[in-house]
């Protein structure tokens, strides 16, 4: 079971860029990676949907 992330694991907190009080994870949390660099957030995989055939509307 992976350990739960804390504010100490956040790039912004470790770089002194966090202005929020407390230790509650916020929406801007970015995990601190090796080398103390900021990694972009993971994005959902792009899924190409099938296209619908174009149909002429009656009356045009």
Secondary structure as UniProt FT lines:
FT   HELIX           7..9
FT   HELIX           11..14
FT   TURN            15..16
FT   TURN            27..28
FT   TURN            34..35
FT   TURN            58..59
//
